[in-house]
């Protein structure tokens, strides 16, 4: 090949190669579908704007059971456990896949003896629970009360346990959001006193907890109803829908 022609050939080949790279990048960034992912951090989610099921800001604590169920079925277990034995045979796999997380006592709350439920929730509900606990402790510090943790009285239930409970408790429906691992009951009657290692009532703790729940409900972090017969707050987590990361602003 003549040296001059070889030179022009190499320049032409390089130009075509660079142009091909440019076209590939153009296609990749503008024509391939954007990947949508679920928020990895509960705190990063703007629940008012991006909740994946209907919800509106409010400060009253009286969300109806059907809206609890709507969010629970949308975001929790796709198929509730039919029996207690089914739960025990599958729970290890679900924990390994990070679909459920075990709930344990910590600096924010304490589990009461669980008779009809299992200490597991979906990851977003764990984050919600810890946020409630953190804000509860901050509110207590403002009032010079630092020695209380709230009590968790119920979490994930199997259909078998729910059926038994509904026969004993008229306030417990057969189809409950507790079946999906999205819902927790927090007592407002009693609290755990860390100084005396005892369970006791506290007006100041009730007021602090109620104030936190009103604030977070206004931000659409969860659905909540005060169950007077059971003396608890029945709370179901709200999860953000998958959105394009380029649209999060």
GURO-575095 format. One record per residue (C-alpha): residue in three letters; chain; x, y negated, z. Coordinates in steps of 0.2 Angstrom, whole numbers, padded with zeros to 4 digits, always signed. Layout:
<nodes>
   type   mol    east   north      up
    ALA     A       X       Y       Z
...
</nodes>
This chain:
<nodes>
   type   mol    east   north      up
    UNK     A   +0000   +0000   +0000
    UNK     A   +0006   -0017   -0004
    UNK     A   +0012   -0026   +0012
    UNK     A   +0000   -0041   +0009
    UNK     A   -0015   -0030   +0006
    UNK     A   -0010   -0020   +0021
    UNK     A   -0010   -0035   +0031
    UNK     A   -0027   -0041   +0025
    UNK     A   -0034   -0023   +0028
    UNK     A   -0029   -0023   +0046
    UNK     A   -0036   -0040   +0049
    UNK     A   -0053   -0035   +0041
    UNK     A   -0053   -0019   +0051
    UNK     A   -0050   -0028   +0067
    UNK     A   -0064   -0040   +0063
    UNK     A   -0076   -0026   +0060
    UNK     A   -0071   -0018   +0076
    UNK     A   -0073   -0033   +0086
    UNK     A   -0090   -0037   +0078
    UNK     A   -0096   -0020   +0082
    UNK     A   -0091   -0022   +0100
    UNK     A   -0101   -0038   +0100
    UNK     A   -0116   -0030   +0093
    UNK     A   -0115   -0016   +0105
    UNK     A   -0114   -0028   +0120
    UNK     A   -0128   -0038   +0113
    UNK     A   -0139   -0023   +0111
    UNK     A   -0135   -0017   +0129
    UNK     A   -0139   -0033   +0138
    UNK     A   -0154   -0039   +0128
    UNK     A   -0163   -0024   +0121
    UNK     A   -0160   -0009   +0133
    UNK     A   -0174   -0009   +0147
    UNK     A   -0168   -0017   +0163
    UNK     A   -0166   -0005   +0177
    UNK     A   -0179   -0008   +0191
    UNK     A   -0175   -0002   +0208
    UNK     A   -0183   -0001   +0225
    UNK     A   -0176   -0013   +0238
    UNK     A   -0162   -0005   +0248
    UNK     A   -0164   -0017   +0262
    UNK     A   -0181   -0020   +0270
    UNK     A   -0175   -0038   +0276
    UNK     A   -0171   -0043   +0258
    UNK     A   -0189   -0041   +0252
    UNK     A   -0201   -0055   +0250
    UNK     A   -0217   -0046   +0255
    UNK     A   -0229   -0060   +0252
    UNK     A   -0223   -0060   +0233
    UNK     A   -0218   -0043   +0230
    UNK     A   -0229   -0031   +0240
    UNK     A   -0233   -0016   +0229
    UNK     A   -0251   -0015   +0235
    UNK     A   -0264   -0029   +0239
    UNK     A   -0261   -0039   +0255
    UNK     A   -0263   -0057   +0260
    UNK     A   -0255   -0067   +0274
    UNK     A   -0265   -0068   +0290
    UNK     A   -0261   -0070   +0308
    UNK     A   -0276   -0059   +0315
    UNK     A   -0272   -0042   +0320
    UNK     A   -0288   -0033   +0313
    UNK     A   -0283   -0025   +0296
    UNK     A   -0296   -0011   +0291
    UNK     A   -0292   +0007   +0290
    UNK     A   -0294   +0008   +0271
    UNK     A   -0281   -0005   +0268
    UNK     A   -0269   +0005   +0280
    UNK     A   -0273   +0020   +0270
    UNK     A   -0270   +0012   +0253
    UNK     A   -0252   +0006   +0258
    UNK     A   -0248   +0023   +0266
    UNK     A   -0253   +0033   +0251
    UNK     A   -0244   +0022   +0240
    UNK     A   -0227   +0022   +0249
    UNK     A   -0227   +0037   +0261
    UNK     A   -0226   +0056   +0259
    UNK     A   -0234   +0061   +0242
    UNK     A   -0241   +0076   +0251
    UNK     A   -0245   +0077   +0270
    UNK     A   -0240   +0092   +0280
    UNK     A   -0255   +0103   +0281
    UNK     A   -0249   +0112   +0297
    UNK     A   -0236   +0110   +0311
    UNK     A   -0227   +0125   +0304
    UNK     A   -0226   +0117   +0287
    UNK     A   -0218   +0102   +0295
    UNK     A   -0205   +0112   +0304
    UNK     A   -0200   +0122   +0288
    UNK     A   -0198   +0106   +0277
    UNK     A   -0192   +0092   +0288
    UNK     A   -0173   +0096   +0287
    UNK     A   -0174   +0095   +0268
    UNK     A   -0184   +0078   +0269
    UNK     A   -0172   +0071   +0281
    UNK     A   -0157   +0077   +0269
    UNK     A   -0166   +0068   +0255
    UNK     A   -0168   +0052   +0265
    UNK     A   -0187   +0053   +0263
    UNK     A   -0190   +0053   +0282
    UNK     A   -0179   +0047   +0296
    UNK     A   -0179   +0053   +0314
    UNK     A   -0185   +0040   +0327
    UNK     A   -0175   +0040   +0343
    UNK     A   -0174   +0028   +0359
    UNK     A   -0164   +0013   +0356
    UNK     A   -0161   -0004   +0364
    UNK     A   -0178   -0010   +0357
    UNK     A   -0190   +0004   +0361
    UNK     A   -0193   +0020   +0369
    UNK     A   -0203   +0035   +0363
    UNK     A   -0217   +0040   +0375
    UNK     A   -0220   +0059   +0376
    UNK     A   -0227   +0064   +0359
    UNK     A   -0241   +0077   +0360
    UNK     A   -0249   +0075   +0343
    UNK     A   -0236   +0068   +0332
    UNK     A   -0218   +0070   +0326
    UNK     A   -0204   +0057   +0328
    UNK     A   -0201   +0053   +0310
    UNK     A   -0205   +0039   +0298
    UNK     A   -0200   +0033   +0280
    UNK     A   -0184   +0022   +0280
    UNK     A   -0194   +0006   +0277
    UNK     A   -0205   +0009   +0292
    UNK     A   -0189   +0012   +0303
    UNK     A   -0182   -0005   +0297
    UNK     A   -0199   -0013   +0301
    UNK     A   -0199   -0005   +0318
    UNK     A   -0181   -0012   +0322
    UNK     A   -0186   -0029   +0316
    UNK     A   -0201   -0029   +0328
    UNK     A   -0190   -0023   +0342
    UNK     A   -0176   -0036   +0338
    UNK     A   -0189   -0051   +0338
    UNK     A   -0197   -0044   +0353
    UNK     A   -0181   -0045   +0363
    UNK     A   -0177   -0062   +0357
    UNK     A   -0195   -0068   +0362
    UNK     A   -0192   -0060   +0379
    UNK     A   -0175   -0069   +0381
    UNK     A   -0184   -0086   +0378
    UNK     A   -0195   -0082   +0393
    UNK     A   -0181   -0076   +0404
    UNK     A   -0187   -0058   +0403
    UNK     A   -0174   -0046   +0396
    UNK     A   -0179   -0029   +0405
    UNK     A   -0193   -0022   +0394
    UNK     A   -0194   -0011   +0379
    UNK     A   -0210   -0007   +0370
    UNK     A   -0217   +0011   +0370
    UNK     A   -0220   +0021   +0354
    UNK     A   -0235   +0032   +0357
    UNK     A   -0238   +0040   +0340
    UNK     A   -0229   +0042   +0323
    UNK     A   -0230   +0055   +0309
    UNK     A   -0244   +0068   +0311
    UNK     A   -0249   +0084   +0302
    UNK     A   -0266   +0087   +0295
    UNK     A   -0268   +0101   +0308
    UNK     A   -0264   +0089   +0322
    UNK     A   -0275   +0075   +0315
    UNK     A   -0290   +0087   +0314
    UNK     A   -0287   +0092   +0333
    UNK     A   -0285   +0074   +0338
    UNK     A   -0301   +0068   +0328
    UNK     A   -0311   +0081   +0338
    UNK     A   -0305   +0074   +0354
    UNK     A   -0304   +0056   +0350
    UNK     A   -0318   +0047   +0341
    UNK     A   -0306   +0033   +0336
    UNK     A   -0295   +0045   +0326
    UNK     A   -0302   +0047   +0308
    UNK     A   -0298   +0064   +0299
    UNK     A   -0289   +0054   +0285
    UNK     A   -0276   +0044   +0294
    UNK     A   -0261   +0033   +0288
    UNK     A   -0251   +0043   +0301
    UNK     A   -0251   +0058   +0289
    UNK     A   -0239   +0049   +0277
    UNK     A   -0225   +0043   +0289
    UNK     A   -0228   +0025   +0286
    UNK     A   -0237   +0021   +0302
    UNK     A   -0233   +0019   +0321
    UNK     A   -0243   +0016   +0336
    UNK     A   -0236   +0004   +0349
    UNK     A   -0243   +0002   +0367
    UNK     A   -0249   -0015   +0373
    UNK     A   -0254   -0008   +0390
    UNK     A   -0237   -0001   +0396
    UNK     A   -0219   -0005   +0393
    UNK     A   -0203   +0003   +0398
    UNK     A   -0194   -0007   +0412
    UNK     A   -0175   -0004   +0409
    UNK     A   -0170   -0010   +0427
    UNK     A   -0182   +0001   +0437
    UNK     A   -0182   +0015   +0424
    UNK     A   -0201   +0015   +0425
    UNK     A   -0217   +0013   +0414
    UNK     A   -0227   -0002   +0419
    UNK     A   -0239   -0016   +0413
    UNK     A   -0232   -0034   +0409
    UNK     A   -0243   -0049   +0404
    UNK     A   -0227   -0058   +0398
    UNK     A   -0222   -0043   +0387
    UNK     A   -0239   -0041   +0380
    UNK     A   -0239   -0059   +0375
    UNK     A   -0221   -0058   +0367
    UNK     A   -0226   -0043   +0357
    UNK     A   -0242   -0050   +0351
    UNK     A   -0233   -0066   +0346
    UNK     A   -0220   -0056   +0336
    UNK     A   -0234   -0046   +0327
    UNK     A   -0244   -0061   +0322
    UNK     A   -0228   -0069   +0315
    UNK     A   -0223   -0054   +0305
    UNK     A   -0241   -0051   +0299
    UNK     A   -0241   -0068   +0292
    UNK     A   -0226   -0063   +0282
    UNK     A   -0235   -0048   +0276
    UNK     A   -0222   -0036   +0284
    UNK     A   -0235   -0024   +0289
    UNK     A   -0254   -0021   +0292
    UNK     A   -0259   -0020   +0310
    UNK     A   -0275   -0017   +0320
    UNK     A   -0277   -0018   +0339
    UNK     A   -0285   -0001   +0344
    UNK     A   -0293   -0005   +0361
    UNK     A   -0298   +0012   +0366
    UNK     A   -0280   +0018   +0364
    UNK     A   -0273   +0002   +0370
    UNK     A   -0261   +0001   +0356
    UNK     A   -0256   -0008   +0340
    UNK     A   -0258   +0003   +0325
    UNK     A   -0245   -0003   +0312
    UNK     A   -0242   +0002   +0294
    UNK     A   -0227   -0004   +0284
    UNK     A   -0228   -0014   +0268
    UNK     A   -0216   -0010   +0255
    UNK     A   -0210   -0020   +0240
    UNK     A   -0213   -0015   +0222
    UNK     A   -0198   -0011   +0211
    UNK     A   -0194   -0027   +0202
    UNK     A   -0181   -0032   +0189
    UNK     A   -0165   -0038   +0199
    UNK     A   -0164   -0053   +0186
    UNK     A   -0182   -0059   +0192
    UNK     A   -0179   -0059   +0211
    UNK     A   -0178   -0078   +0211
</nodes>
